[in-house]
Amino acid sequence: MIAPKLYFDLWDDLYVPGRWHLSAPDVDEHGREIDPWQFKDGEVIKLESAPLLHMVRPGRALDFSLTGLTVPLVNDRVVSLFERLGLEQEVQFIPTRVEGFSEPYFLLNALRVIRCIDDARCEEVLYWLPEDNRPDKLGQYRNVRSLRVDPQKVGNSNIFRPWGWTVALIVSERIKLEMESAGITGTEFTEA
């Protein structure tokens, strides 16, 4: 019997001493507004100029961190790792400026959204109901606690957001092990 593939919810480690915290990518380097929600759609994004991230709390830069609205920000070490793993078809790296830093940073845009949440294995799943008076969200996930994915529905994807709960960024065990082996700072993995 073949063991099922393992997947992990990738978060940033909020307990790194003296770490930075960054704003959501809602303006570009020229001050023009950007829709920060577009980074959850699983589609290639074309911007006129680089997003500008502001410091919410200055501190130590990390290789991987989540900005406001859980948009991943990575440095060139992470980009190189993903390129070495041949994952260019699954992610888009958007050049980004970080206030007060000259080093290159990139927003990591996962290019896949997969309908794969295993409701029965999650600790709690709540849906938007008619009495919530949000017809635009009716039937969608309102909350998911202890997210679990169904590996059968994921196929051979290595990084994606789950449909209906795109605050989560899911990675394969392969990516988790490679990031840990490379010593990528700022990561925290929870089995999904």
N, C-alpha and C positions, 0 to 999 in steps of 0.2 A: 504494500500500500504506500502511495506517495503522500508525504506530509503536505498539508496545504501551505501555500505561501503565507508569509507573515507580513503584515502592514503596520505602520506606526503613524500616529498623529504627531506631527512635528511642531513643537512650540519653541519659543525662546525661553532660556533659563533666566527667570526674573531674579534669581538669587545670586547672580554673579556680583561680587562686591564692587561698588563704584561704577557699575555699568551705565551706559547711556540709555535714554528713552527718546524716541523720535516721533514727530508728528505724522499724521496720515499724508499721503501724497496728494494734496488738494490744490497745489499751485505749481506752476513751472518756474524756471529761473528768471522769467521776465514778469512774474507776478500774475500771469493769466490763470484763471481757475481751471482745474482738471477734475473730472468726475472720478473720485477715488473708488467708487463701487465697480468700475469697469475692470479692475484687477481681479475680480472674482468670477468673471464670465467664461473663462476658459478659451478666449479668443485672442489672436494676435492684436496688439494695440499699436496704433500709429499716433505719435505725438509730434507736435511742431518743434518742441524743444524739451530739454531735460527737466524732469520733476525736481523740485527743490524741497528737501526735508529740513525742518527746523528742529532744534533741540527742545524737547519738553523738559528733560533733565540732562544737563551735560554730564559726561563721564567717559568711561573707557569704551572705545570702539570694539565691536564684536565682529567676527566673521559672518555670523548669521544673527539677525534679530527681526522681530516683527514690529512694524510701524503701527501707528494708530490704524484701526480697522483691519488688523492682522494681515497686512500686506508685507511679504518677506523682503528684507533688504540683505544683500550679500556683497562680499568683496570679491576681488579677482581670484582668490584661492578657491572659493566655491565654484565660480564660473569654470575655472580650469578643471576642477574635479568632475563636474557634469560633462564637460567636453570630452575628457578622457574616458568617461563611461559611455559616451555615444548617445547622450540624452537630448541632443539639440532639437529633436522633433517633439519633445514633451514639454519644453520650457522656452520662454523668451526672456532674455536678460535686457532690461531697459536701462541704459546709462542714466545715472541719477546724481545730482549734487547734494551733498550733506553740508549744511551750514557749519562753517569753521573747519572743514576738512578738505584737503587738496587731493587725497587719494581717490581712485575711482571706486564707485559703488554702483550697484545695480539692483533694480527691483526685479524680483523673480516672479514671473507671470506663468503659473501652471496652465498649460494649454488643453487640459482635459478636465471635464466635469462628468463624473460617472454616477449613475443611479445605482448605488451599491450599499446603502446603509441597511444593516441587518437589524431591523426593529426589535425582533425577539431577543437578541443577545445584548442590546443596549440596556443600561440600568433604568433609563426612563426616556420615553419619546412622547412629546406633546405636539399636537397639530393645531393650527389656527382653525377655529370653529366659527359657525355663523354668529353666535352670540358675542364673539370678539369684535364684531363690527369692522372687520378688515377684509372686505370681499376680494381685494387684490392679493391677499395671502391665503385665502381659503384652501384648506387641504395641504398646505405646505408645512414643513417643520417649524414649530415655534421654539422648541428646545430639544436638545439631544444630550443626555448625560451618559458618560462612559461609552462613547461612540465605538461601535463595532461595524466593520465592513464585511460583506460577503465576498471572500476571495474568488468565488466562481464568477462573480459579476465584473470583476476588475480586469480580467484578461491578463495581458502581459505589461500593463502600465506600471511605471515606476514612481510617478509623482502625479497627483491629481487632487482635485477638490471634490468632495461628495455632493451630488445633486441635492439641493434642498437645505444643505447645511454647509455653505461655502466659507464659513469662518474657519473651518478645519482645512489643513493641508496634510495630505496623507502621502507617505513615502514607503517604498518597498524595503524589506530587510536589507537588500543589497545596498541601497543608498545609505541607510542607517549605519551599516557596518563600515562603509567607505568613509563617511563623514567622521565617525568615531576614530577610525584608523589614522585619518589625516589630522586629527586634533582640531577640528573645526570648533571654534569657540561660540558659545551662546545657544547651543542646541539642547533640547530636552525631548525625549521620545517616550510616548505612551503607546503600548500595543493597542491596535485598533482591530 
